Amino acid sequence: MVNLEYSLERLDEQRRGALETRAAFAYYSLCEKLGIQPEDQLLYEQGYLESNRKRPEPIKPEPAKFNIKGFLNESKCINIRDYFFDVSGKKKLLVKYFPRRFSAGCKQDLNKYKGGQIGKIFESIVNYYSKSK
């Protein structure tokens, strides 16, 4: 019980500090946490507006257009039979031409694979699209 009282006192101290420094968002948040009526209604309302302001979404890169010919042309420069050869180049091409599949957080995040595994994936995709061409 003593810890709870101490925590409430610390929060109220922070709230008064936010009031003095005119930190609207902090003042609003602390009034809400403590469940008390604000002394400064304008500062409280400003904090409320700041808390509800839509935060910008992180900018996601535009996915490359699905271009099999471009992928196959660029893959000609890479030795696909040697799985460990130019792994970073293979990885870049996979992410460039198949961003919704191989980018971080997608179906197959290439950061989870080792060099030879990336080489095998690359070879499989090149072979598949070479046959369907």
C-alpha positions as CSV (number, residue, x, y, z in Angstrom):
1,M,0.0,0.0,0.0
2,V,2.9,2.3,0.8
3,N,4.4,1.7,-2.7
4,L,1.1,2.7,-4.3
5,E,0.9,5.9,-2.3
6,Y,4.5,6.7,-3.3
7,S,3.7,6.0,-6.9
8,L,0.7,8.3,-6.9
9,E,2.7,11.0,-5.2
10,R,5.4,10.7,-7.9
11,L,2.8,10.9,-10.7
12,D,1.2,13.9,-9.1
13,E,4.6,15.5,-8.8
14,Q,5.2,14.9,-12.5
15,R,1.8,16.3,-13.3
16,R,2.5,19.5,-11.5
17,G,5.9,19.7,-13.3
18,A,4.2,19.3,-16.6
19,L,1.7,22.1,-15.6
20,E,4.6,24.4,-14.7
21,T,6.5,23.7,-17.9
22,R,3.3,23.8,-20.0
23,A,4.0,20.2,-21.4
24,A,0.4,19.7,-22.7
25,F,0.6,16.0,-23.6
26,A,2.3,15.0,-20.4
27,Y,-0.1,17.0,-18.4
28,Y,-3.1,15.5,-20.1
29,S,-1.7,11.9,-19.7
30,L,-1.0,12.3,-16.1
31,C,-4.4,13.8,-15.3
32,E,-5.9,10.8,-17.0
33,K,-3.7,8.3,-15.1
34,L,-4.5,9.9,-11.8
35,G,-8.2,10.5,-12.6
36,I,-8.3,14.1,-11.5
37,Q,-9.8,17.2,-12.8
38,P,-7.3,19.5,-14.5
39,E,-6.5,22.9,-13.1
40,D,-5.7,24.3,-16.5
41,Q,-8.5,23.2,-18.9
42,L,-6.8,24.7,-22.0
43,L,-3.5,22.9,-21.4
44,Y,-5.4,19.7,-20.8
45,E,-7.4,20.1,-24.0
46,Q,-4.3,20.8,-26.0
47,G,-2.7,17.6,-24.6
48,Y,-5.9,15.7,-25.5
49,L,-5.6,17.0,-29.1
50,E,-2.0,16.1,-29.3
51,S,-2.7,12.6,-28.0
52,N,-5.3,12.0,-30.7
53,R,-3.3,13.4,-33.6
54,K,-2.8,10.7,-36.1
55,R,0.8,9.6,-36.1
56,P,2.3,9.4,-39.6
57,E,2.7,5.9,-40.9
58,P,6.3,4.9,-41.7
59,I,7.0,5.3,-45.3
60,K,7.2,1.9,-47.1
61,P,9.2,1.7,-50.3
62,E,7.2,1.2,-53.4
63,P,7.4,-2.4,-54.5
64,A,9.2,-3.0,-57.8
65,K,7.0,-3.8,-60.7
66,F,6.8,-7.5,-61.3
67,N,9.2,-7.9,-64.2
68,I,10.3,-11.4,-64.9
69,K,12.4,-10.5,-67.9
70,G,14.3,-7.9,-65.9
71,F,14.9,-10.4,-63.1
72,L,16.1,-13.1,-65.5
73,N,18.4,-10.6,-67.4
74,E,20.0,-9.4,-64.1
75,S,20.4,-13.0,-62.8
76,K,22.5,-13.9,-65.9
77,C,25.4,-12.1,-64.3
78,I,25.3,-14.3,-61.2
79,N,26.5,-17.9,-61.0
80,I,23.3,-19.6,-59.8
81,R,24.9,-23.1,-59.5
82,D,27.3,-22.0,-56.7
83,Y,24.9,-21.3,-53.8
84,F,27.6,-19.4,-51.9
85,F,28.7,-17.1,-54.8
86,D,27.5,-13.5,-54.4
87,V,24.9,-14.1,-51.8
88,S,24.3,-10.4,-51.2
89,G,23.7,-9.9,-55.0
90,K,21.2,-12.7,-55.0
91,K,19.5,-11.4,-52.0
92,K,19.2,-7.8,-53.5
93,L,17.7,-9.2,-56.7
94,L,15.1,-11.3,-54.8
95,V,14.1,-8.3,-52.6
96,K,14.0,-6.0,-55.7
97,Y,11.9,-8.2,-57.9
98,F,9.8,-10.0,-55.2
99,P,9.5,-7.4,-52.4
100,R,6.2,-8.7,-51.0
101,R,7.7,-12.2,-50.7
102,F,11.3,-11.6,-49.5
103,S,11.4,-8.2,-47.8
104,A,11.9,-8.0,-44.0
105,G,8.7,-9.1,-42.3
106,C,7.2,-10.7,-45.4
107,K,6.5,-14.4,-46.2
108,Q,10.2,-15.4,-46.5
109,D,12.4,-12.9,-44.7
110,L,15.8,-13.5,-46.2
111,N,17.5,-12.3,-43.0
112,K,16.5,-15.6,-41.5
113,Y,18.4,-17.7,-44.0
114,K,22.1,-18.5,-44.4
115,G,24.1,-17.9,-47.6
116,G,23.7,-21.3,-49.1
117,Q,20.0,-21.3,-48.4
118,I,19.6,-18.0,-50.2
119,G,21.5,-19.4,-53.1
120,K,19.2,-22.4,-53.3
121,I,16.1,-20.2,-53.2
122,F,17.6,-18.0,-55.9
123,E,18.4,-20.9,-58.2
124,S,15.0,-22.4,-57.8
125,I,13.2,-19.1,-58.7
126,V,15.5,-18.6,-61.7
127,N,14.9,-22.1,-63.0
128,Y,11.2,-21.9,-62.5
129,Y,10.8,-18.6,-64.4
130,S,13.3,-19.7,-67.1
131,K,11.1,-22.7,-67.9
132,S,7.9,-20.7,-67.9
133,K,9.3,-18.1,-70.2
